[in-house]
Amino acid sequence: MSRRDRGGASAVKRLYDTELIYGRLLAVTQPHLIERYNKALKAFALPETKLESFDIDKSGFSPQIADELNDPDYLDPNGVNRRFIILTPSQSTLPVVHTQFSNTEALMYEFFTSNARAINALTIKDVMYGEIEDNVAIVDDIEDLLSIQQVEFNVLSADDVLGKAAELRTLVDRLKSEPDAWRDDAMLDHMVDLAKIAGDIRENRLVPDKVVFRHDAFWTSHFGGCYVFNDDKTTTVICDSDAPGFRRSRPWQVSYISIRDEARVYRFLAETGRLDPPRASWLETSGFLEHRGEMAIRALLRTAEPGAVFDRMDAVWLQTWMHRNAQLIAEDGIYPFLNGVKREIAQTGRIEIGRIADHLRFLLARGRPEHKDAWLVNRLITEYVPSDFVSRYVFNKQGFYKDYAGYDDRFRQHVVETLKTTYLTDKGAFRKRLYGL
């Protein structure tokens, strides 16, 4: 292993040890659950695991099995029609840590909550697995993404408990409706055998009730990152203008915005009510401007002094550095801009966004908390404020991990320590204070 490989491995381990990657997963250690997981892998035509323990997320993805198979996409082979493996109802509270669609976690959550009774009953006896199916087999262009209107959970079980329960229900209905059916000893014996596997289907609902869900606004990793927002009469696609199908797929129905066009992106989010206007009501109490300012200074320091020792960066050290580098900070402009906004907010209670340069507007922006797309909007905003690695981690983990890979080791350590003290100590309180979520 090269020095660079070892450095990359230790950097990822640092994230893993602090649960900044693959955090809050469920440990699978019981032999019968491992055996059931292997049955699902076999059904997907994948090799069985030889591991004696591994972790899984809400969808059943395991980073350890991904490493064992040398395939991080073993449950997502084409980046669409995501596979899932459900061993236990406890998975419902877990995150989804590997996906190419931002709404995979929301879809899995809806499936768990809509079918809790069936999942509770079935996983006592069997493993549930299958695919989140739509009408697209592979994504080649934007039209394929736009074609996904809804998804259907195609649910199977390894020992076919689902199939046996359905068969038993059919035979029960026949016994009730056909006067002489009770004379059929072979059928009655078969019903007893089925009941030994499926249990009392009058008490245990084994078949999921709701399997079709709407595919709403989302981000996908396809085409370098693509955002799709749905309004009453219009769909808006925000991505690289070089993406296949950009401005050519359904131009009468779809509005296209280049992700490089900050002004148009901001205007779209503001005009559709997805942004929280910069007002004193939340800016003065949230610490949002102060947070953005700190992140801007740290980014500037990293660029100006690559060999800086960040572990000594307390408030006094940072203030001293800022005094010594006042000219550099003034030339960068971000920190003085944020201070000017603070003064104006204190005096007038609001800021006139029309007077703000396009490249600075997103520094003052957050998703409107009560809007259903708030999380997705905050993710999009982080595309324009890469210096704020804390917000990148909260809303855009794929972007954060990409940034993190490019940091030197000293700054990586600083990033991890900062996240531990600002976000991991109380995630809910941090999101509520800065983002109203």
Residue pairs with C-beta under 8 A, 6 or more apart in sequence:
1 9
7 409
8 405
10 409
11 404
11 405
11 409
11 412
12 21
14 412
14 413
14 416
15 21
15 401
15 404
15 416
16 22
18 416
18 419
18 420
18 424
19 424
20 393
20 416
20 419
20 424
21 97
21 401
22 55
22 57
22 63
22 97
23 95
23 97
24 94
24 95
25 55
25 56
25 57
25 62
25 63
25 94
25 95
25 97
26 55
26 56
26 57
26 88
26 90
26 91
26 94
27 53
27 54
27 55
28 34
28 37
28 53
28 54
28 55
28 56
28 62
28 87
29 52
29 53
33 87
33 88
34 49
34 51
34 52
34 53
34 54
36 87
36 126
36 127
36 158
37 49
37 56
37 60
37 85
37 87
37 127
38 48
38 49
39 127
39 158
39 159
40 60
40 85
40 127
40 129
40 158
41 47
41 48
41 49
41 65
41 85
42 48
43 129
43 156
43 158
44 74
44 75
44 83
44 129
46 69
46 74
47 69
49 65
49 68
50 68
51 64
51 65
51 68
54 62
54 64
54 65
55 62
55 63
55 64
56 62
56 85
56 87
56 91
56 94
57 91
57 94
57 95
57 96
57 97
57 98
58 91
58 92
58 93
58 94
58 95
58 96
58 105
58 108
58 109
58 112
59 75
59 82
59 83
59 84
59 85
59 91
59 96
59 99
59 104
59 108
60 75
60 83
60 84
60 85
60 86
60 87
60 91
60 129
61 75
61 96
61 97
61 98
63 97
63 98
65 74
66 72
66 74
66 98
72 98
73 79
75 82
75 83
75 84
75 85
75 98
76 82
76 83
76 98
76 99
76 100
77 83
78 137
78 138
78 139
79 100
79 138
79 139
79 220
79 221
79 222
80 100
80 101
80 134
80 136
80 137
80 138
80 139
80 144
80 148
81 131
81 132
81 133
81 134
81 136
81 137
82 99
82 100
82 101
82 104
82 131
82 132
83 129
83 130
83 131
83 132
84 108
84 128
84 129
84 130
84 131
84 132
84 153
85 127
85 128
85 129
86 119
86 123
86 127
86 128
86 129
87 123
87 127
88 123
89 112
89 116
89 119
89 120
89 123
91 112
92 109
92 112
92 113
92 116
92 119
95 105
96 104
96 105
96 108
99 105
100 220
100 221
100 222
101 218
101 219
101 220
101 221
102 218
102 219
102 220
102 375
102 376
102 379
103 215
103 216
103 217
103 218
104 132
106 216
107 132
107 151
107 213
107 215
108 132
110 210
110 213
111 153
111 208
111 210
111 211
111 213
112 119
114 208
114 209
114 210
115 208
115 209
115 210
115 211
117 205
118 205
118 206
118 207
118 208
118 209
119 128
119 208
121 199
121 204
121 205
121 206
122 128
122 157
122 161
122 162
122 206
125 159
125 161
125 197
125 199
126 157
126 158
126 159
126 161
126 162
127 157
127 158
128 155
128 156
128 157
128 162
129 155
129 156
129 157
129 158
130 153
130 154
130 155
130 156
131 153
131 154
132 151
132 152
132 153
132 154
133 151
133 152
133 153
133 154
134 147
134 148
134 149
134 150
134 151
134 152
134 215
135 147
135 148
135 149
136 144
136 145
136 147
136 148
138 144
139 145
139 220
139 222
140 244
141 243
141 244
141 245
141 249
142 223
142 226
142 237
142 239
142 243
142 244
142 245
142 246
142 249
143 245
143 249
143 250
145 220
145 222
145 226
145 228
145 237
146 228
146 235
146 237
146 249
146 250
146 254
148 215
149 214
149 215
150 212
150 213
150 214
150 215
151 212
151 213
151 215
152 211
152 212
152 213
153 208
153 211
153 212
153 213
154 211
155 162
155 208
155 211
156 162
157 163
159 197
161 197
161 198
161 206
162 206
162 207
164 194
164 197
164 198
165 194
165 198
165 201
165 206
165 207
166 207
167 194
168 191
168 194
168 195
168 198
168 201
169 201
171 187
171 190
171 191
171 194
172 191
172 201
172 202
174 181
174 187
175 181
175 182
175 187
175 191
181 187
182 188
195 201
198 204
198 206
199 206
216 230
216 372
217 227
217 228
217 229
217 230
217 372
217 373
217 376
218 227
218 228
218 376
219 225
219 226
219 227
219 228
219 376
219 379
219 380
220 226
220 228
221 398
223 239
223 240
223 243
223 244
224 239
224 240
224 243
225 239
225 240
225 259
225 383
225 398
226 237
226 238
226 239
226 240
226 243
227 237
227 238
227 239
227 259
227 376
227 380
228 235
228 236
228 237
228 238
229 235
229 236
229 238
229 268
229 272
229 274
229 373
229 376
231 272
234 253
234 254
234 255
235 250
235 253
235 254
235 255
236 254
236 255
236 256
236 257
236 268
236 272
237 246
237 254
237 255
237 256
237 257
238 257
238 258
238 259
238 265
238 268
238 380
239 246
239 258
239 259
240 246
240 258
240 259
240 260
241 247
241 256
241 258
241 260
246 256
247 256
255 268
257 264
257 265
257 268
258 264
259 265
259 383
262 358
262 359
262 361
262 362
262 384
263 358
265 380
265 384
266 275
266 358
266 361
266 362
266 365
269 275
269 365
269 377
269 380
270 277
270 353
273 368
273 371
274 367
274 368
274 371
274 373
274 374
274 377
275 365
275 366
275 367
275 368
275 377
276 282
276 365
276 366
276 367
276 368
276 369
276 436
277 350
277 353
278 341
278 345
278 350
278 351
278 353
278 364
278 365
279 345
279 349
279 350
279 351
280 345
280 346
280 349
280 350
281 349
282 288
282 436
283 289
283 341
283 342
283 345
283 364
284 345
284 346
286 433
286 434
286 436
287 433
287 434
288 366
288 434
289 338
289 341
289 342
289 345
289 364
291 388
291 390
291 434
292 334
292 338
292 363
292 385
292 388
293 334
293 335
293 338
293 339
295 385
295 387
295 388
295 389
295 390
295 391
296 332
296 334
296 335
296 338
296 363
296 387
296 388
297 318
297 322
297 329
297 335
298 313
298 387
298 414
298 418
299 386
299 387
300 325
300 328
300 329
300 332
300 334
300 335
301 308
301 321
302 308
302 407
302 411
304 325
304 328
306 408
307 410
308 410
309 410
310 410
310 411
310 413
310 414
311 410
311 413
311 414
311 417
313 414
322 329
322 335
329 335
329 336
330 336
334 360
334 363
334 387
337 360
337 363
338 363
341 351
341 364
344 351
345 351
351 364
353 361
353 364
356 364
359 384
362 381
362 384
362 385
363 385
365 381
366 378
366 381
366 434
366 435
366 436
367 373
367 374
367 375
367 376
367 377
367 378
367 381
367 435
368 374
368 377
369 435
369 436
369 437
371 377
374 435
374 437
375 395
375 437
378 391
378 394
378 395
378 435
378 437
379 395
379 396
381 391
381 395
382 388
382 391
382 392
382 395
382 396
382 399
383 396
383 399
385 391
386 392
386 399
386 403
389 400
389 403
389 404
389 415
389 418
389 419
390 418
390 419
390 422
390 423
391 434
392 399
392 400
392 403
393 400
393 419
393 423
394 423
394 427
394 430
394 431
394 435
404 412
404 415
407 415
422 430
423 430
431 437
